[in-house]
Amino acid sequence: MAKLNACAQRLYRYDVTLPYAFVCMKKIHIVGLVIIAVAIGFIISVAGDYSSYETFERAMQMPNKDVQIVGYLVTEKEMYYDPIKDPNYFTFYMRDKDSTIRKVILYNSKPRDFERSEQLVVTGRMQGDDFVAKSILMKCPSKYTDHELVLSQQGPTS
């Protein structure tokens, strides 16, 4: 019989059929594998919460769950922000991808250059007919537009 380490000798002596690699692992390796498994489970559970964008109608069906809604600022409707009265209260109207318009309430200050944003992604939940946002991501326009590129290709006019 070939020379075996102590763990393998115990397995061989008692005719244990458990996998050698698992039984003979050091405790630190087992703890490391458990930590990695927990971390992978946590990452998968968090990633599942924000994997897709919803609409206002779908968010109304899930009132106790945070959702992300992508849409556009409705400039025809009123935006309210009075930093003297309450600097942490900002409201505006947003149109989602199904063209549903809802009031969005943000309990934070108004983002800088908010009116210039092309697209918005709000994260939060519905509260009645209003959407209470925890955060806002704004897609701002590029400083280089097609019109400016055409002008620069033609050269300066004299």
C-alpha positions in Angstrom: 0.0 0.0 0.0 1.3 3.4 -0.9 2.2 5.9 1.8 -1.0 7.9 2.6 -1.4 11.0 4.8 -3.3 10.6 8.1 -6.6 11.7 6.8 -6.5 9.3 3.8 -5.4 6.4 6.1 -8.5 7.0 8.4 -10.8 7.0 5.3 -9.1 3.8 4.0 -9.2 2.0 7.3 -12.9 2.7 8.0 -13.9 2.2 4.3 -15.5 5.7 4.2 -16.9 6.6 0.8 -17.0 10.4 1.2 -15.1 12.4 -1.3 -11.4 12.6 -0.2 -11.1 16.3 -1.1 -14.0 17.3 1.1 -13.3 15.2 4.2 -9.6 15.9 4.3 -9.8 19.7 3.8 -8.5 22.0 6.5 -11.0 23.9 8.5 -9.9 27.2 7.1 -10.6 26.0 3.6 -14.1 24.9 4.5 -14.8 28.3 6.2 -13.5 30.0 3.0 -15.8 28.0 0.8 -18.8 28.8 3.0 -17.9 32.6 2.9 -17.6 32.5 -0.9 -21.0 30.7 -1.2 -22.7 33.2 1.1 -21.2 36.1 -0.9 -22.4 34.6 -4.2 -25.9 34.2 -2.8 -25.9 37.8 -1.6 -24.8 39.1 -5.0 -27.4 37.1 -6.8 -30.2 38.3 -4.5 -29.2 42.0 -4.8 -28.7 41.8 -8.6 -32.2 40.3 -8.9 -33.8 43.3 -7.3 -32.6 45.8 -9.9 -32.3 43.7 -13.0 -35.0 45.4 -15.1 -36.9 48.7 -15.5 -40.6 48.8 -14.6 -43.4 51.2 -15.5 -45.6 53.2 -13.2 -48.5 50.8 -13.6 -46.3 47.8 -12.7 -44.9 49.7 -9.7 -48.5 50.3 -8.5 -48.9 46.5 -8.3 -45.8 46.2 -6.1 -46.3 49.0 -3.5 -43.8 47.6 -1.0 -40.9 46.9 -3.4 -38.3 49.3 -4.7 -38.3 49.5 -8.5 -36.4 51.4 -11.2 -38.4 53.3 -13.7 -36.9 54.9 -16.8 -38.6 57.9 -18.4 -38.5 61.5 -19.4 -39.1 64.8 -17.7 -42.4 66.4 -18.5 -41.5 70.0 -19.0 -45.1 71.1 -19.6 -46.0 70.4 -15.9 -44.9 72.1 -12.8 -41.6 71.4 -11.0 -41.6 72.4 -7.3 -38.5 73.2 -5.3 -38.3 75.9 -2.6 -34.9 75.6 -0.9 -35.9 78.3 1.7 -39.1 76.5 2.8 -37.8 72.9 2.6 -34.4 72.2 0.8 -35.1 68.4 0.9 -38.4 68.4 -1.0 -38.5 68.4 -4.8 -41.3 67.3 -7.1 -41.7 66.9 -10.8 -43.6 64.9 -13.4 -42.2 62.1 -15.4 -43.4 60.1 -18.4 -42.4 56.4 -18.4 -41.9 54.1 -21.4 -45.6 53.4 -21.6 -46.3 57.2 -21.7 -47.9 57.2 -18.3 -47.3 60.5 -16.5 -46.9 60.5 -12.7 -45.8 62.9 -10.0 -42.4 62.0 -8.6 -41.4 63.2 -5.1 -37.7 63.3 -4.1 -36.9 64.0 -0.5 -33.6 65.5 -1.4 -32.3 68.7 -3.0 -33.0 69.3 -6.7 -30.1 68.0 -8.9 -28.0 70.5 -10.7 -28.9 70.9 -14.4 -32.0 68.8 -13.9 -34.0 70.5 -16.7 -31.3 69.7 -19.2 -31.5 65.9 -18.6 -32.6 63.8 -21.6 -33.6 60.7 -19.7 -34.2 59.9 -16.0 -34.0 56.7 -14.0 -35.7 56.9 -10.7 -35.5 54.3 -7.9 -38.1 54.1 -5.3 -41.7 53.0 -4.7 -45.3 54.0 -5.4 -47.2 55.8 -2.6 -50.8 56.2 -3.7 -50.7 57.9 -7.1 -47.2 59.5 -6.5 -43.8 57.8 -6.9 -41.5 58.5 -4.0 -37.9 58.4 -5.3 -34.9 57.4 -3.2 -32.5 58.3 -6.0 -32.4 59.8 -9.5 -29.9 59.1 -12.3 -29.9 61.6 -15.1 -28.7 61.1 -18.6 -27.5 64.5 -19.7 -27.1 65.6 -23.3 -23.8 65.3 -25.0 -21.9 68.5 -25.4 -21.3 67.5 -29.0 -24.5 67.3 -31.0 -25.0 66.4 -34.6 -25.6 70.1 -35.5 -22.3 71.2 -34.0 -20.4 68.3 -35.8 -21.9 69.4 -39.1 -20.8 73.0 -38.6 -17.3 72.0 -37.6 -16.9 69.8 -40.7 -17.9 72.6 -43.0 -15.3 74.9 -41.4 -15.7 78.5 -40.3 -17.9 80.8 -42.4 -16.5 84.1 -43.4 
